[in-house]
Amino acid sequence: MIVKRFGFTVGFVLSSTLFSASPVPTLHQDGKYWVESIQGSEPAIPGGKLRVTTPGNVIWRGQAGGDIRYTLTRRVQAHSETEARALLKASTLLHSRSGRTVHLIAPSLAGNSDLRISGPRGLHRLFLATPGGSIDAADLDGSLSVENGAGKIAIQRVAGDVDIRSAGGATSLNSIGGRVSVMSAGGGIDVGSILGAATFQTGGGDILIQKVGGMVQAFTGGGEIRIIQAGDAVFARTAGGPIEIERALGLVTARNAGGPIRVGAAAGVHCESDSGTIRLTNVSGSMRASTAAGSIVAEFLSGRPVVESVLSTGSGDITVFIPSNVGVTVHARNNSSGNPGAIVSDYSAIQARTTGFVLIADGKVNGGGPLLSLAGNGGRILIKRK
């Protein structure tokens, strides 16, 4: 059986056992709403899987053990009980088994709905799908897969991997023990702690990350990217908005089509901006940064080895801080129209000379070392002692 919802295809392989109906629903009035409630349970398969499809909101809470228990609540506005029952007719929640997988499918009828599920957190895998509701899941030792239309997604305390596909809406994650992948057509992404590697992609919205233990890939069609701590390499790209990486234990590769880039600490950086300032501090390894319209401020990490580096700007200043225990060989070039103050160095070993309308400066700092190339176009190049 194949069910198509909000652009996703969810497949179900049914065993020879037919879907069974849930208990008879109860109905009561709450103000202008009539509220229907269906409760039931299904024996869990130890280490098995659960697949849930519902048109509304879904909430999962894991527990130490026991059966899979659910409550489906639906609300409709009606003038009478008879009218309400007519709107809610055939609202049977279906459940079945196929192999080691339990399936729950809520009815897609009038009104808004909430499906609350509790079950053993030791499930091997949990699948949650909704075309128009929100998803709130917490406490799972296995892995989690989510398919969502345009509602909010909140995931907490999952020991395994998490895969999310969303057509829109905000996504938040915290305390994830495995790998994470989030693909959204639009909506912000807010991350607390992830132990594994992580990939985030959204068509529009901010990506805010506190801590990821592995490699981070973060791409947004328009919005801020901020990463406090990454345990490996970082790849970040945005069409507009600042990129800020506080600390990365690997190489940071960042591309910004319309905003600044700032890296607080990293084991090398490769950064490009079409328009915006680039600030790099406490960087070891290679520094490669270029901006079409903006200044560059770069600071090598004291006492750490460097690799050949290039800093260039089409319009703006370049300021580079070199510690006394870091050796580099500097080659600076500035299209300065003959302005002798366009290259200024705290190190006397770097001497500038004019060649036509180009100012060039070369020299060895702290005994020399890997090449540091600086290229400006009318602004100043400042080589500072740290």
Secondary structure, DSSP 8 states (H G I E B T S, - for coil): -EEEETTEEEE----SS--EE----EEEEETTEEEEEEEEEE---TT-EEEEE-SSEEEEEEESSS-EEEEEEEEEE-SSHHHHHHHTTT---EEEEETTEEEEE----SSEEEEEEEEETT-SEEEEEESSS-EEEEEESSEEEEEESSS-EEEEEESS-EEEEESSS-EEEEEE-S-EEEEESS--EEEEEESS-EEEEESSS-EEEEEESS-EEEEESSS-EEEEEESS-EEEEESSS-EEES-BSS-EEEEESSS-EEESSBS-EEEEESSS-EEEEEE-B-EEEEESSS-EEEEE-TTS-B--EEEEESSS-EEEEE-TT--EEEEEEE--TT-GGGEEESSTT-EEEEETTEEEEEEEETT--SEEEEEESSS-EEEEE-
